[in-house]
Amino acid sequence: MKIKTALISVCDKKNLKPLLRVLKKNKIKIISSDGTFKEIKKLKFNCVEVSKFTNSPEILGGRVKTLHPKVHAGILNKRKSKLHLKDLRVNNFENIDLVIVNFYPFENTLKNTNNHTKIIENIDVGGPTMVRSAAKNYKDVTVITSSKQYAELIYELNKYKGSTSLEFREKLSRIAFTETAYYDSLIANYFNKITNTKFPEKRVMHGNLIETLRYGENPHQESGIYSKKSEMDIKQIHGKQLSYNNYNDIFAALTISKSLPRNKGTVIVKHANPCGVSIKKNHLESYKSAFACDPISAFGGIVSCNFKITKLLALELNKLFLEVIIANNFDTNALKILKKKKNLRLIDASNYKVNDGLKHVSVNNEILIQSEDLKKFTTKDFKIVSKRKPTSQEMRNLIFAFNICRNVKSNAIVIASNETTAGIGSGQPSRLDSCKIAINKMKKFIKSNDNLVAASDAFFPFVDGIEKLVQSGIQAVIQPSGSIRDKEIIKFANETDTVLVFSKTRHFKH
């Protein structure tokens, strides 16, 4: 389709000059509005202001500029329709063959201000309307929605001597409708947020493709990763491409890491389950203690450090085969050591924050949505129900174990000592089996039985689970209340002089 007239209205005014040169070379008339008109004139190219083109002034402080029949008839008319051609002749309208538009920066406005008035004024109406019109009429009209598309447009215009191919226009139409849908989703979700509407009648989700992954959990599955932002808050600084499973493990590890005290804590994850966690103050001891919890599972796993990694720890980490190491940055010496392994992925998560938003799980045509389980625990969230009261150290250990437990696949049991995991039992249909696994791990790898406590992500339905723990040397247990046998559990704790603490909330993770 030969392009004779182009309408340009852009907020992003970068890289216009090369495009304008090609439009001029192909004798394409340019129509533009307000700021874009001034920019084009500044670059010394000819341009017709949209108000002169429509013979209608911009009104309402610029809210109405391009919303005019002459603009939209010029874009939307089907060039081979006799009815459309007649309407254009009668109204003295002309074709607009190329629409170059990008929108008011609504997304950036949300990042930079909470001022509702400013946010509303940055909702673009005219731009998306023109883009939709052009995208609908892609058989006759070319639509450009980003300066990143200029190079491809220039190539088409040069190749086809001022025209574009149908294949190119169809592709840009798809992108244009995606762009308007994305833009509208930002607006819809903003209004959901300010009205505290967590579950609207219709949910619109948006995301930017970060990368297409090699495959999903298995080689026959396709996979990609998207972000609500233009880029993620984690940054890969070394190593081969991350896989679906890597990302799944990274996010599982970060959820735990970022729940730990500031600048403390080492988390080792395998298949999205923690296999060792410690918040010892000394960073090297923290890693060694987390590793000691389950050194076999740690092999080929992911280590997440809630602090900056230095040379001493890097030397220790380099002794083990790991898929990924995450940290709040790495010092120069640590990087030199760790980069010797060319495939080892190093992730800087210093800017990563766990948002208290909504979690999505999709199955077939359905999407399950729930708020995240990010509750910050304090002693007020628990009730001591046994005769023997926990010491301050025991209570710290119990809360630490309970926090880790909620990030372990249900049914979950976590045994801890000195704010370090000593045994983890995960993902079993029977809570008793999870107890046995946690105990076996503890007996296999941990030599000391001092100050042992245990956490369960839900109540014990029978005495047998807590009995098994106590028989293995556990001195204090924390669990949610709610079982019809709670009184039996309390009675058993008192008979065995065991500390028993009830949580007011349950914490399954499936």
QUIQUIGI-V625101 format. One record per residue. N is the residue number from 1. SS is DSSP state (@ for helix, = for strand, . for the rest). PHI is phi as a letter, one per 20 degrees, with the letter a starting at -180 (none if undefined). D_CENTER is the distance of its C-alpha to the mean C-alpha in Angstrom with 2 decimals. Layout:
n & ss & phi & d_center
N & SS & PHI & D_CENTER
N & SS & PHI & D_CENTER
This chain:
n & ss & phi & d_center
1 & . & none & 40.75
2 & = & f & 42.56
3 & . & e & 40.74
4 & . & d & 43.18
5 & = & c & 41.13
6 & = & c & 37.61
7 & = & d & 35.82
8 & = & d & 33.44
9 & = & b & 31.42
10 & . & c & 28.48
11 & . & e & 26.65
12 & . & e & 25.53
13 & . & e & 29.03
14 & . & f & 28.32
15 & . & m & 30.27
16 & @ & f & 32.57
17 & @ & g & 35.80
18 & @ & g & 35.69
19 & @ & f & 34.81
20 & @ & f & 37.60
21 & @ & f & 40.04
22 & @ & f & 39.44
23 & @ & f & 39.76
24 & @ & f & 43.01
25 & @ & f & 44.29
26 & . & e & 43.87
27 & . & l & 45.53
28 & . & e & 42.61
29 & = & f & 43.09
30 & = & d & 40.22
31 & = & d & 39.49
32 & = & b & 37.17
33 & . & c & 36.43
34 & @ & l & 36.57
35 & @ & f & 34.50
36 & @ & f & 34.07
37 & @ & g & 37.84
38 & @ & f & 38.59
39 & @ & f & 36.37
40 & @ & f & 38.08
41 & @ & f & 41.47
42 & @ & f & 40.60
43 & . & e & 39.90
44 & . & m & 43.39
45 & . & d & 42.66
46 & . & f & 44.29
47 & . & b & 42.34
48 & = & d & 43.28
49 & = & f & 41.69
50 & @ & f & 40.27
51 & @ & f & 42.53
52 & @ & f & 45.56
53 & @ & f & 44.37
54 & @ & e & 44.08
55 & . & l & 46.93
56 & . & b & 44.81
57 & . & f & 43.56
58 & . & f & 40.01
59 & = & c & 40.08
60 & @ & l & 38.25
61 & @ & m & 37.11
62 & @ & n & 35.37
63 & . & f & 33.62
64 & = & d & 35.93
65 & . & c & 36.46
66 & . & d & 35.75
67 & . & f & 36.04
68 & . & b & 39.53
69 & @ & g & 41.28
70 & @ & f & 42.45
71 & @ & f & 38.93
72 & @ & f & 37.49
73 & @ & f & 40.71
74 & @ & f & 40.67
75 & @ & e & 37.18
76 & @ & e & 37.47
77 & . & f & 40.99
78 & . & e & 41.59
79 & . & f & 43.87
80 & . & d & 46.02
81 & . & e & 46.53
82 & @ & f & 50.03
83 & @ & f & 49.04
84 & @ & f & 46.20
85 & @ & f & 48.51
86 & @ & f & 51.17
87 & @ & f & 48.85
88 & @ & f & 47.87
89 & @ & f & 51.56
90 & @ & f & 52.66
91 & @ & e & 50.06
92 & . & l & 50.45
93 & . & e & 46.74
94 & . & c & 45.46
95 & . & f & 42.66
96 & . & d & 39.38
97 & . & d & 38.16
98 & = & c & 35.16
99 & = & d & 32.44
100 & = & d & 30.22
101 & = & b & 27.84
102 & . & c & 24.54
103 & . & e & 23.49
104 & . & g & 23.72
105 & . & f & 20.66
106 & @ & f & 19.20
107 & @ & f & 15.60
108 & @ & f & 17.15
109 & @ & f & 19.51
110 & @ & f & 16.91
111 & @ & f & 15.70
112 & @ & d & 19.37
113 & . & b & 21.20
114 & . & d & 21.51
115 & . & f & 24.81
116 & @ & f & 24.84
117 & @ & f & 27.73
118 & @ & f & 26.09
119 & @ & f & 22.93
120 & @ & f & 25.21
121 & @ & f & 27.26
122 & . & e & 24.29
123 & . & e & 23.83
124 & . & f & 25.45
125 & . & d & 27.92
126 & @ & f & 30.29
127 & @ & f & 27.85
128 & @ & g & 25.85
129 & @ & f & 29.26
130 & @ & f & 30.78
131 & @ & f & 27.88
132 & @ & f & 28.09
133 & @ & f & 31.85
134 & @ & f & 31.77
135 & @ & f & 29.19
136 & @ & f & 31.35
137 & . & e & 34.41
138 & . & f & 32.95
139 & . & f & 36.25
140 & . & c & 37.93
141 & . & c & 35.35
142 & = & e & 32.80
143 & = & c & 29.62
144 & = & d & 27.53
145 & . & d & 24.30
146 & . & b & 23.23
147 & @ & f & 25.31
148 & @ & f & 23.68
149 & @ & e & 25.85
150 & @ & f & 29.09
151 & @ & f & 30.08
152 & @ & f & 29.96
153 & @ & f & 31.89
154 & @ & g & 34.46
155 & @ & f & 34.90
156 & @ & f & 35.56
157 & @ & f & 37.99
158 & @ & f & 39.85
159 & @ & f & 39.99
160 & . & d & 41.19
161 & . & l & 43.29
162 & . & n & 41.52
163 & = & d & 40.04
164 & . & c & 36.78
165 & . & e & 36.41
166 & @ & f & 35.39
167 & @ & g & 32.76
168 & @ & f & 31.16
169 & @ & f & 31.37
170 & @ & f & 29.91
171 & @ & f & 26.85
172 & @ & f & 26.38
173 & @ & f & 26.89
174 & @ & g & 23.98
175 & @ & f & 21.74
176 & @ & f & 23.30
177 & @ & f & 22.68
178 & @ & f & 19.00
179 & @ & f & 18.97
180 & @ & f & 20.84
181 & @ & f & 18.74
182 & @ & f & 15.49
183 & @ & f & 17.55
184 & @ & f & 18.98
185 & @ & f & 15.75
186 & @ & f & 14.81
187 & @ & f & 18.30
188 & @ & g & 18.35
189 & @ & f & 15.29
190 & @ & f & 16.90
191 & @ & f & 20.07
192 & @ & f & 18.54
193 & @ & f & 17.24
194 & @ & f & 20.63
195 & . & d & 22.57
196 & . & l & 20.53
197 & . & e & 20.23
198 & . & e & 17.62
199 & . & c & 19.09
200 & . & f & 20.66
201 & . & g & 23.08
202 & . & c & 20.82
203 & . & d & 17.02
204 & . & d & 15.42
205 & . & d & 11.81
206 & . & c & 10.57
207 & . & a & 8.41
208 & = & d & 9.63
209 & = & f & 10.76
210 & = & e & 10.12
211 & = & a & 12.86
212 & = & e & 15.01
213 & . & e & 15.53
214 & . & g & 19.12
215 & . & a & 18.88
216 & . & e & 17.20
217 & . & g & 18.42
218 & . & c & 21.86
219 & . & g & 23.43
220 & . & e & 24.37
221 & . & d & 20.83
222 & . & e & 18.82
223 & . & b & 15.13
224 & = & b & 12.40
225 & = & c & 8.73
226 & = & d & 6.93
227 & = & c & 4.52
228 & . & f & 5.77
229 & . & e & 7.43
230 & . & f & 10.18
231 & . & b & 9.12
232 & . & f & 6.85
233 & . & e & 8.30
234 & . & d & 9.90
235 & = & c & 12.93
236 & = & e & 15.12
237 & = & d & 18.67
238 & = & a & 20.77
239 & . & o & 21.29
240 & . & f & 20.92
241 & . & g & 17.97
242 & . & f & 15.28
243 & . & d & 15.58
244 & @ & g & 13.69
245 & @ & f & 15.37
246 & @ & g & 14.58
247 & @ & f & 10.79
248 & @ & f & 11.52
249 & @ & f & 13.89
250 & @ & g & 11.94
251 & @ & f & 9.32
252 & @ & f & 12.53
253 & @ & f & 14.38
254 & @ & f & 12.16
255 & @ & g & 12.18
256 & @ & f & 15.93
257 & @ & g & 16.40
258 & . & f & 14.93
259 & . & e & 17.15
260 & . & e & 20.18
261 & . & g & 22.58
262 & . & g & 21.95
263 & . & m & 22.79
264 & . & c & 23.77
265 & . & o & 22.73
266 & = & c & 22.34
267 & = & c & 20.37
268 & = & d & 21.28
269 & = & c & 19.34
270 & = & c & 20.70
271 & . & l & 19.29
272 & . & m & 16.53
273 & = & d & 19.46
274 & = & f & 20.71
275 & = & d & 24.16
276 & = & a & 24.96
277 & = & b & 23.95
278 & = & b & 26.10
279 & . & d & 26.06
280 & . & f & 29.43
281 & . & f & 29.91
282 & . & f & 31.10
283 & @ & f & 28.15
284 & @ & f & 30.27
285 & @ & f & 31.63
286 & @ & f & 28.22
287 & @ & f & 27.16
288 & @ & f & 30.58
289 & @ & f & 30.51
290 & @ & f & 27.11
291 & @ & f & 28.38
292 & @ & f & 31.70
293 & @ & f & 30.17
294 & . & a & 29.68
295 & @ & f & 30.47
296 & @ & f & 30.79
297 & @ & f & 27.29
298 & @ & f & 25.91
299 & . & f & 27.30
300 & . & m & 24.66
301 & . & e & 21.87
302 & = & c & 19.13
303 & = & d & 20.12
304 & = & c & 17.85
305 & = & d & 19.90
306 & . & e & 19.09
307 & . & a & 21.48
308 & . & e & 22.73
309 & = & e & 24.40
310 & . & d & 28.01
311 & @ & g & 30.75
312 & @ & g & 32.21
313 & @ & f & 29.07
314 & @ & g & 28.24
315 & @ & f & 31.71
316 & @ & f & 31.12
317 & @ & f & 27.74
318 & . & f & 29.45
319 & . & f & 31.88
320 & . & d & 29.39
321 & . & f & 27.65
322 & . & c & 23.90
323 & . & e & 21.07
324 & = & b & 18.61
325 & = & c & 19.23
326 & = & d & 16.63
327 & = & b & 18.07
328 & . & e & 18.04
329 & . & n & 19.83
330 & = & c & 22.98
331 & . & f & 26.47
332 & @ & g & 28.52
333 & @ & f & 30.69
334 & @ & f & 27.91
335 & @ & f & 26.31
336 & @ & g & 29.75
337 & @ & f & 30.18
338 & @ & f & 26.83
339 & . & f & 26.80
340 & . & f & 30.04
341 & . & e & 28.08
342 & . & f & 26.82
343 & . & e & 24.36
344 & . & f & 22.81
345 & = & e & 19.18
346 & = & d & 18.72
347 & = & c & 15.39
348 & = & e & 15.50
349 & . & d & 13.09
350 & . & f & 15.33
351 & . & e & 12.88
352 & . & e & 10.09
353 & . & c & 10.20
354 & . & e & 9.38
355 & . & e & 9.10
356 & . & e & 11.77
357 & . & d & 10.28
358 & = & d & 10.71
359 & = & d & 10.02
360 & = & d & 10.87
361 & = & c & 13.26
362 & = & d & 15.14
363 & = & c & 18.76
364 & . & l & 21.09
365 & . & e & 21.16
366 & = & d & 19.80
367 & = & c & 16.50
368 & = & e & 16.56
369 & = & c & 14.69
370 & = & b & 15.20
371 & = & f & 14.38
372 & . & f & 12.96
373 & . & e & 15.89
374 & . & c & 15.63
375 & . & g & 19.27
376 & . & e & 21.01
377 & . & e & 24.28
378 & . & c & 27.64
379 & @ & f & 31.16
380 & @ & f & 31.46
381 & @ & e & 29.10
382 & = & c & 31.68
383 & = & c & 35.35
384 & = & e & 37.88
385 & . & d & 40.07
386 & . & e & 42.25
387 & . & f & 45.52
388 & . & f & 44.41
389 & . & e & 41.94
390 & . & f & 39.27
391 & . & f & 39.81
392 & @ & f & 37.24
393 & @ & f & 36.15
394 & @ & f & 35.89
395 & @ & f & 33.80
396 & @ & f & 31.32
397 & @ & f & 31.21
398 & @ & f & 30.79
399 & @ & f & 27.83
400 & @ & g & 26.23
401 & @ & f & 26.89
402 & @ & f & 25.62
403 & @ & f & 22.27
404 & @ & f & 21.87
405 & @ & g & 23.31
406 & . & f & 20.65
407 & . & d & 18.12
408 & . & d & 20.66
409 & . & g & 20.98
410 & . & f & 23.79
411 & . & f & 26.66
412 & . & c & 25.99
413 & = & c & 28.54
414 & = & c & 28.06
415 & = & d & 31.16
416 & = & c & 31.02
417 & = & b & 33.52
418 & . & l & 33.36
419 & . & l & 29.61
420 & = & b & 29.00
421 & = & f & 28.33
422 & = & d & 31.54
423 & = & a & 30.71
424 & = & c & 27.81
425 & = & d & 28.46
426 & . & c & 25.62
427 & . & m & 25.10
428 & . & d & 28.75
429 & . & f & 30.24
430 & . & d & 32.81
431 & @ & f & 32.12
432 & @ & f & 35.38
433 & @ & f & 34.20
434 & @ & f & 31.12
435 & @ & f & 33.67
436 & @ & f & 35.79
437 & @ & f & 33.00
438 & @ & f & 31.95
439 & @ & f & 35.64
440 & @ & f & 36.39
441 & @ & f & 33.57
442 & @ & f & 34.95
443 & @ & f & 38.51
444 & @ & f & 37.68
445 & @ & d & 35.85
446 & . & d & 36.61
447 & . & e & 40.20
448 & . & e & 40.27
449 & . & d & 40.41
450 & . & f & 40.33
451 & . & l & 38.48
452 & . & f & 36.62
453 & = & c & 34.45
454 & = & c & 32.38
455 & = & c & 29.55
456 & = & c & 28.93
457 & . & f & 25.89
458 & . & b & 28.40
459 & . & f & 32.15
460 & . & e & 34.78
461 & . & f & 36.61
462 & . & c & 39.65
463 & @ & f & 41.26
464 & @ & g & 41.03
465 & @ & f & 37.48
466 & @ & f & 38.22
467 & @ & f & 41.68
468 & @ & f & 40.31
469 & @ & f & 38.20
470 & @ & f & 41.18
471 & @ & f & 43.47
472 & . & e & 41.21
473 & . & o & 41.55
474 & . & f & 38.73
475 & . & d & 40.07
476 & = & b & 37.40
477 & = & c & 34.97
478 & = & c & 32.14
479 & = & b & 31.11
480 & = & f & 30.24
481 & . & e & 33.37
482 & . & p & 34.21
483 & . & e & 36.40
484 & . & f & 39.92
485 & . & d & 41.00
486 & @ & g & 39.52
487 & @ & f & 43.12
488 & @ & f & 44.00
489 & @ & f & 41.08
490 & @ & f & 42.24
491 & @ & g & 45.81
492 & @ & f & 44.94
493 & @ & g & 43.08
494 & @ & f & 46.15
495 & @ & f & 48.54
496 & . & d & 46.75
497 & . & l & 46.16
498 & . & d & 42.38
499 & = & f & 39.96
500 & = & c & 37.93
501 & = & c & 35.12
502 & = & e & 33.52
503 & = & e & 30.01
504 & . & e & 29.72
505 & . & c & 26.40
506 & . & e & 25.50
507 & . & b & 22.33
508 & . & f & 21.99
509 & . & c & 19.04
510 & . & d & 19.52
